[in-house]
Amino acid sequence: MEKLTYSFPASKMIEQPAHVGVVGSGDLEILIEPSNEKKTIVEIRTGITGFQDTWKKVVERFVSQNDISARIRINDFGATPGVVSIRLAQAVEVSKIGANHN
């Protein structure tokens, strides 16, 4: 099991926590919690080792597109980068980014 942690500056607040996906064959779960800090912290737990660069690129792209202040936990069971991106987008939609919280 590998644990990766990334931190990025962020400015948009989210309104509520979100939980999407399940840890199972070829999938992952994502938990997002609102944060009062002006940053996004992403913690990834994965059983697939050696993909730090891929994870970093996927997370950087997500943060640059969404700019949310949150704590994000990802529990991975071999999901592809495309599945990770879809699940992250679903989690943001569920958390309802606050339009007036810049």
C-alpha positions in Angstrom: 0.0 0.0 0.0 1.4 3.4 -1.0 0.3 6.7 0.5 0.8 9.9 -1.5 0.0 13.4 -0.2 -0.2 16.6 -2.3 -1.0 20.2 -1.2 -2.0 23.1 -3.4 -3.2 26.7 -2.8 -6.9 27.2 -3.4 -9.6 29.8 -2.9 -13.1 28.4 -3.6 -15.1 27.0 -0.7 -17.3 24.0 -1.0 -20.6 23.7 0.9 -20.8 20.1 2.0 -18.8 16.9 2.2 -19.1 14.3 -0.6 -18.5 10.6 -1.0 -18.5 9.0 -4.4 -17.4 5.6 -5.8 -16.5 2.4 -4.1 -13.2 0.6 -3.5 -13.4 -2.5 -5.6 -12.0 -4.1 -8.6 -10.6 -1.4 -10.8 -12.3 1.5 -9.1 -11.8 4.0 -6.3 -13.6 6.0 -3.7 -13.3 9.8 -3.1 -14.2 11.6 0.0 -14.1 15.4 0.0 -14.5 17.5 3.1 -14.8 21.3 3.2 -11.7 23.2 4.6 -11.4 26.7 6.0 -7.8 26.7 4.9 -6.8 28.3 1.6 -5.5 25.1 0.2 -6.4 21.6 -1.1 -4.8 18.6 0.6 -5.1 15.4 -1.4 -4.3 12.1 0.3 -4.1 9.0 -1.9 -4.0 5.4 -0.7 -3.3 2.9 -3.5 -2.2 -0.7 -3.8 -0.6 0.0 -7.1 2.9 1.4 -6.6 5.1 3.3 -9.0 2.6 5.8 -10.4 3.5 8.9 -8.4 4.0 11.0 -11.5 0.7 10.0 -13.0 -1.2 10.7 -9.8 0.5 14.1 -9.4 -0.5 15.1 -13.0 -4.1 14.0 -12.5 -4.4 15.9 -9.2 -2.7 19.0 -10.5 -5.1 19.1 -13.5 -8.1 18.7 -11.2 -6.9 21.4 -8.7 -6.1 23.9 -11.5 -9.6 23.4 -13.0 -11.5 23.5 -9.7 -9.5 25.5 -7.2 -11.4 24.2 -4.2 -10.3 24.5 -0.5 -10.8 21.0 0.7 -9.4 17.8 2.1 -9.6 15.1 -0.4 -9.1 11.4 0.4 -8.7 8.9 -2.5 -8.8 5.2 -1.8 -7.7 3.5 -5.0 -7.9 -0.1 -6.3 -6.3 0.2 -9.7 -8.5 2.9 -11.3 -7.3 4.5 -14.6 -6.5 8.2 -14.7 -9.8 8.7 -16.7 -11.8 7.1 -13.9 -10.0 9.2 -11.3 -10.9 12.4 -13.2 -14.6 11.3 -13.6 -14.9 10.5 -9.9 -13.2 13.8 -8.8 -15.7 15.7 -11.1 -18.6 13.8 -9.5 -17.4 14.6 -6.0 -17.1 18.3 -6.8 -20.7 18.3 -8.2 -22.0 16.6 -5.1 -20.2 19.0 -2.8 -21.8 22.0 -4.6 -19.1 24.6 -4.9 -20.3 27.8 -3.3 -20.7 30.4 -6.0 -20.4 33.4 -3.6 -17.4 32.1 -1.5 -14.4 33.5 -3.3 
